[in-house]
Amino acid sequence: MTAARGRSPIFDAPTRHGLVLRYLTLIAVLLISIGPMLWELSTSLKSKVEDVFTQNIHLLPQHPTLGNYGEVRRTIPVWHFAVNSLTVAFINVAGNVIGATLAGYVLARLKFKGRKLLLGVFVSTLILPAEVTIISKFQMITNMGLGDSLIGVALPDLIAMTNVLLMRNAFLALPREVEEAAIIDGANTVQRLRHVGLPAVKGVLSVISIFTFIGAWDDFLWPLLVLQTPDKLTLTVGLSYLDGQWSHDPRTIAAGTMIALLPILALFLVLQRFFFRGVAEGAIKG
C-alpha cells in the first residue's frame, strides 16, 4: 500500500527510525526556542566574580545569586514601569476581546449590504507593515491630544484586524441549526451572541488575549515614540536604561529581561487549557 499523499513514510511511520527523527526534531526546536531564555536565566543568576564574556560557556552559575534582581530594582523603578505596561496591556486585551468579538460576530452571522466589501477592507489592512503606518498613527495620536499618555500607546492597537478575522472564523464554525433554534425561541441578536456564540469560542478568546497581551507587553518602538515623561514609560522602554551611561552589566540586563518575562509565563499558564483548543477553533479554513 502506498503512502498517503502529503505524508512522509519515514517521519510518520511508527518505527524506530521514525521515532528517532521525531525526537531529534523536537529537541532541535526546543533548543532553538528555549535555549536563549535559559541562557538569560543563567546569566541573571551569575555573581559579579563570574566572567560572562568567557569563551568557556557554563550554563549553570558557579556562584548563583539573586542580587542582580535587586540591582534592577535599585537602578530603575521596575515595578512602576511594570504597572504602566500592565495598564496598556489590559486596555488592549479588553478592547480586542470586546471589539473583535462584536465585529467578528457581525461579519459571520449578520447579513447586511456591503458585508463582503467590508471584509475585504479588513483583509487588505493585513498586508501593510506596522512601520508603514507608524507616522500617520503618531500624527493622529498627537492631534487628539493623547501624546505622552498610556491611552495614546494603547489606542492604535485597541482592535486588531487579525483578531477580528479569528473571531469571524470561529463564529462561522458554529452550526447554523443551533442559532436558528435560538431564533425560534425568541432570542435577539445580543442574546444569541451571549448564550450561543460566546460559550463556543472561549478558546479563541484565550488565544486573542494571550497574543494581544504579549504584543502590548513586548512593544518597544511605539511606546518609545509616544512617551516622553520618565514616569510614564513602559517596562520594555524602561529596561533600556539598564544599558546606559551609568549602568552596563549583562547580569543586570538579563535579570530585567527575566522580570519582564514572568507576566507572560503566568498568563499562558492560566489560559493554556483554552489556548490549544482555541488555535483549532480559529484556524483559517481553506
Backbone torsions as a table, in degrees:
resi	resn	phi	psi	omega
1	MET	NA	130.1	-178.2
2	THR	-77.2	153.9	179.5
3	ALA	-69.9	148.3	179.6
4	ALA	-64.1	149.1	-179.5
5	ARG	-63.4	134.5	178.5
6	GLY	86.1	2.6	180.0
7	ARG	-115.1	144.3	179.9
8	SER	-89.3	123.9	-179.0
9	PRO	-67.9	-19.1	180.0
10	ILE	-93.0	-46.8	-175.4
11	PHE	-70.1	-37.7	-175.3
12	ASP	-87.3	-17.9	-176.1
13	ALA	-71.9	137.4	179.3
14	PRO	-79.6	54.7	179.2
15	THR	-109.3	174.6	179.9
16	ARG	-62.5	-44.0	179.6
17	HIS	-65.3	-38.4	179.0
18	GLY	-64.8	-42.0	178.9
19	LEU	-66.3	-40.3	178.2
20	VAL	-62.2	-42.6	179.8
21	LEU	-64.7	-38.9	178.1
22	ARG	-62.8	-48.9	-177.4
23	TYR	-66.7	-37.0	177.4
24	LEU	-64.3	-39.5	177.5
25	THR	-64.6	-44.4	179.1
26	LEU	-63.5	-40.2	179.2
27	ILE	-65.4	-41.2	179.3
28	ALA	-63.2	-44.3	178.3
29	VAL	-63.9	-39.3	-180.0
30	LEU	-63.8	-43.0	179.6
31	LEU	-65.2	-39.9	-178.6
32	ILE	-68.7	-40.0	-175.0
33	SER	-86.3	-39.7	-175.4
34	ILE	-95.2	-22.7	-177.0
35	GLY	-54.2	-52.2	179.7
36	PRO	-59.9	-37.1	179.4
37	MET	-66.2	-41.7	178.0
38	LEU	-64.2	-36.3	179.0
39	TRP	-67.9	-39.8	176.6
40	GLU	-63.8	-41.3	178.1
41	LEU	-63.0	-42.7	178.8
42	SER	-62.9	-43.5	-179.8
43	THR	-63.9	-38.0	-178.7
44	SER	-67.5	-19.8	-178.3
45	LEU	-99.4	-0.4	-178.9
46	LYS	-83.2	142.0	-178.6
47	SER	-81.3	173.1	-177.7
48	LYS	-67.3	-23.4	-177.3
49	VAL	-80.0	-11.1	-179.9
50	GLU	-90.4	138.8	179.7
51	ASP	-88.8	112.9	-178.7
52	VAL	-87.3	-4.7	-179.7
53	PHE	-102.9	4.5	-178.1
54	THR	-69.0	153.0	177.2
55	GLN	-77.7	-18.9	177.3
56	ASN	-85.4	97.1	-173.0
57	ILE	-75.2	130.7	174.5
58	HIS	-124.8	111.5	-178.9
59	LEU	-70.1	-40.6	179.9
60	LEU	-86.2	128.6	178.3
61	PRO	-62.6	136.1	178.7
62	GLN	-77.7	-29.8	177.3
63	HIS	-132.8	75.6	-174.7
64	PRO	-62.8	143.9	179.7
65	THR	-153.7	153.5	174.5
66	LEU	-101.7	9.4	-178.0
67	GLY	-63.4	-27.5	-179.6
68	ASN	-66.2	-32.0	178.1
69	TYR	-69.5	-36.7	173.6
70	GLY	-66.8	-33.1	177.7
71	GLU	-65.7	-35.9	175.9
72	VAL	-61.3	-44.5	-179.1
73	ARG	-65.5	-33.7	179.6
74	ARG	-78.3	-24.9	-177.0
75	THR	-84.1	-42.3	-179.0
76	ILE	-134.1	155.5	173.7
77	PRO	-76.2	73.7	-169.4
78	VAL	-62.6	-37.6	-177.7
79	TRP	-72.7	-33.2	176.0
80	HIS	-66.6	-42.9	176.4
81	PHE	-62.9	-37.9	179.6
82	ALA	-64.6	-39.3	177.3
83	VAL	-63.7	-39.7	176.5
84	ASN	-62.0	-43.2	178.7
85	SER	-65.5	-40.5	178.1
86	LEU	-63.7	-37.1	178.2
87	THR	-62.2	-48.2	178.8
88	VAL	-63.0	-43.1	-178.1
89	ALA	-64.1	-43.2	-179.1
90	PHE	-67.8	-36.1	176.1
91	ILE	-63.2	-44.9	-179.7
92	ASN	-66.7	-41.1	179.3
93	VAL	-63.7	-46.3	179.5
94	ALA	-62.8	-43.3	179.7
95	GLY	-63.8	-41.4	-179.0
96	ASN	-73.3	-39.3	178.9
97	VAL	-63.5	-46.1	-178.8
98	ILE	-74.5	-51.9	-175.5
99	GLY	-66.2	-44.9	-179.3
100	ALA	-67.2	-34.6	178.0
101	THR	-64.5	-47.6	-179.4
102	LEU	-65.1	-46.2	-178.8
103	ALA	-66.3	-41.2	179.1
104	GLY	-64.2	-38.6	179.1
105	TYR	-68.2	-40.6	178.5
106	VAL	-62.0	-44.9	-178.3
107	LEU	-69.8	-28.7	-175.4
108	ALA	-90.1	-35.7	-167.4
109	ARG	-117.1	-21.1	-177.1
110	LEU	-102.1	139.3	179.1
111	LYS	-101.5	125.7	177.7
112	PHE	-154.2	160.0	-177.3
113	LYS	-69.6	131.8	179.1
114	GLY	87.7	12.4	-177.8
115	ARG	-64.1	-43.9	-179.4
116	LYS	-67.1	-36.7	177.6
117	LEU	-64.7	-42.6	178.9
118	LEU	-64.7	-39.7	176.8
119	LEU	-63.2	-40.0	177.2
120	GLY	-63.1	-36.6	176.9
121	VAL	-65.1	-42.4	177.6
122	PHE	-59.6	-46.5	-178.0
123	VAL	-65.2	-37.6	-178.0
124	SER	-65.0	-26.5	179.0
125	THR	-70.0	-18.0	-177.9
126	LEU	-73.5	-19.2	-177.4
127	ILE	-82.6	-9.2	-178.5
128	LEU	-90.6	120.8	174.9
129	PRO	-64.6	152.8	-178.3
130	ALA	-62.1	-30.6	-178.7
131	GLU	-66.8	-24.0	-178.8
132	VAL	-69.5	-36.4	-174.9
133	THR	-100.8	4.8	-173.1
134	ILE	-68.1	-33.9	179.1
135	ILE	-68.5	-45.0	178.9
136	SER	-64.4	-37.7	177.0
137	LYS	-64.8	-40.1	179.4
138	PHE	-65.0	-42.6	177.9
139	GLN	-63.9	-39.7	179.4
140	MET	-64.2	-46.2	-179.8
141	ILE	-64.2	-40.0	179.8
142	THR	-66.3	-43.3	179.5
143	ASN	-66.3	-26.3	177.3
144	MET	-81.3	-3.4	-179.3
145	GLY	76.4	20.9	-177.7
146	LEU	-105.6	11.7	176.2
147	GLY	-65.3	148.5	-179.6
148	ASP	58.8	41.9	177.3
149	SER	-142.4	153.6	178.8
150	LEU	-68.8	-30.4	175.5
151	ILE	-63.6	-39.9	177.8
152	GLY	-64.5	-31.5	176.6
153	VAL	-70.7	-39.6	-173.2
154	ALA	-83.0	-28.8	-169.3
155	LEU	-60.2	-46.2	-176.0
156	PRO	-61.4	-27.4	-179.0
157	ASP	-106.3	25.0	-176.7
158	LEU	-65.9	-33.5	175.6
159	ILE	-137.5	113.7	-179.7
160	ALA	-93.3	136.5	-177.9
161	MET	-64.6	-32.1	176.9
162	THR	-60.6	-41.0	179.0
163	ASN	-67.4	-35.2	176.6
164	VAL	-62.1	-43.6	-179.9
165	LEU	-68.4	-36.4	176.3
166	LEU	-61.6	-44.7	179.8
167	MET	-68.3	-36.8	177.7
168	ARG	-60.4	-46.6	-179.7
169	ASN	-65.9	-35.0	178.1
170	ALA	-66.2	-41.6	179.0
171	PHE	-70.9	-31.9	177.1
172	LEU	-65.5	-27.0	-179.4
173	ALA	-75.0	-12.0	179.6
174	LEU	-70.4	137.0	176.9
175	PRO	-61.8	130.4	-178.7
176	ARG	-66.4	-27.0	-179.4
177	GLU	-62.0	-34.7	179.8
178	VAL	-65.6	-42.4	179.7
179	GLU	-68.9	-38.6	178.1
180	GLU	-63.8	-36.2	176.9
181	ALA	-65.0	-37.5	177.6
182	ALA	-66.2	-36.7	178.0
183	ILE	-65.0	-41.3	178.2
184	ILE	-62.5	-34.5	179.1
185	ASP	-76.6	-1.5	176.4
186	GLY	93.7	13.6	-179.3
187	ALA	-76.3	135.7	176.0
188	ASN	-86.5	-174.4	-175.0
189	THR	-62.9	-45.2	-178.8
190	VAL	-64.4	-40.4	179.5
191	GLN	-67.6	-37.5	177.2
192	ARG	-65.7	-39.9	178.3
193	LEU	-64.9	-42.9	-175.3
194	ARG	-73.1	-44.4	-171.1
195	HIS	-98.5	-20.8	-178.7
196	VAL	-110.1	-47.0	-174.4
197	GLY	-76.8	-55.1	-173.4
198	LEU	-59.9	-42.5	179.7
199	PRO	-61.2	-22.7	-176.8
200	ALA	-90.7	-9.5	-175.4
201	VAL	-121.2	26.1	179.6
202	LYS	-62.1	-35.8	179.6
203	GLY	-64.0	-43.0	179.4
204	VAL	-66.3	-37.9	176.8
205	LEU	-62.2	-34.7	176.4
206	SER	-66.9	-42.4	177.5
207	VAL	-60.2	-46.6	179.9
208	ILE	-62.2	-42.1	-179.4
209	SER	-62.7	-44.3	-178.4
210	ILE	-66.7	-49.4	-177.4
211	PHE	-66.4	-38.0	178.2
212	THR	-67.0	-42.5	178.8
213	PHE	-62.1	-45.2	-179.7
214	ILE	-63.4	-43.0	-180.0
215	GLY	-62.3	-43.5	179.8
216	ALA	-71.4	-38.8	-177.5
217	TRP	-69.3	-38.4	-175.7
218	ASP	-89.3	-9.0	-175.8
219	ASP	-62.4	133.9	-178.5
220	PHE	-120.0	-46.6	-172.0
221	LEU	-65.5	-48.1	-176.3
222	TRP	-65.1	-48.6	175.1
223	PRO	-60.6	-33.3	178.6
224	LEU	-63.1	-35.9	179.6
225	LEU	-76.6	-38.4	-172.1
226	VAL	-81.8	-40.4	-171.4
227	LEU	-93.1	134.0	175.5
228	GLN	-120.4	-31.3	-179.5
229	THR	-75.3	126.8	-177.5
230	PRO	-57.7	-34.5	-178.1
231	ASP	-68.5	-16.0	-177.2
232	LYS	-101.7	2.3	-176.8
233	LEU	-66.7	146.3	172.9
234	THR	-82.5	170.6	-173.1
235	LEU	-65.4	-41.4	-178.3
236	THR	-62.7	-38.4	177.4
237	VAL	-73.3	-40.5	-179.7
238	GLY	-64.7	-30.9	179.3
239	LEU	-65.9	-21.4	179.1
240	SER	-65.0	-20.7	177.5
241	TYR	-71.3	-14.7	176.0
242	LEU	-71.5	-19.8	179.3
243	ASP	-117.3	73.1	-175.6
244	GLY	-132.0	-157.3	-175.9
245	GLN	-69.5	-34.5	-174.4
246	TRP	-104.7	-3.2	-178.4
247	SER	-147.4	122.0	177.4
248	HIS	-151.4	78.9	-179.5
249	ASP	-128.0	114.9	-179.7
250	PRO	-57.1	-29.4	179.5
251	ARG	-67.0	-42.9	179.0
252	THR	-67.7	-41.0	178.5
253	ILE	-62.5	-42.0	178.2
254	ALA	-64.6	-38.3	178.2
255	ALA	-64.4	-41.1	176.2
256	GLY	-63.4	-37.8	177.6
257	THR	-63.4	-41.4	179.8
258	MET	-68.0	-35.1	176.2
259	ILE	-62.9	-41.1	179.4
260	ALA	-68.4	-23.6	-178.8
261	LEU	-79.9	-24.7	-173.3
262	LEU	-59.0	-46.8	-179.8
263	PRO	-61.3	-34.9	179.5
264	ILE	-66.4	-43.9	178.0
265	LEU	-64.0	-40.2	179.7
266	ALA	-64.0	-42.9	179.8
267	LEU	-63.7	-41.6	-179.3
268	PHE	-67.1	-38.7	178.7
269	LEU	-63.9	-35.0	-179.9
270	VAL	-72.2	-39.1	-172.4
271	LEU	-104.7	6.5	-174.7
272	GLN	-64.3	-27.1	180.0
273	ARG	-62.8	-32.4	-179.8
274	PHE	-95.2	-17.0	-169.9
275	PHE	-63.4	-53.7	-174.3
276	PHE	-68.9	-32.1	174.0
277	ARG	-66.6	-35.9	-179.8
278	GLY	-69.2	-32.8	177.6
279	VAL	-60.5	-41.4	179.6
280	ALA	-71.4	-36.7	-179.1
281	GLU	-67.0	-38.3	-176.0
282	GLY	-97.0	11.8	-178.8
283	ALA	-64.2	143.7	178.3
284	ILE	-73.0	124.9	-179.3
285	LYS	-85.0	139.0	178.9
286	GLY	-90.6	NA	NA
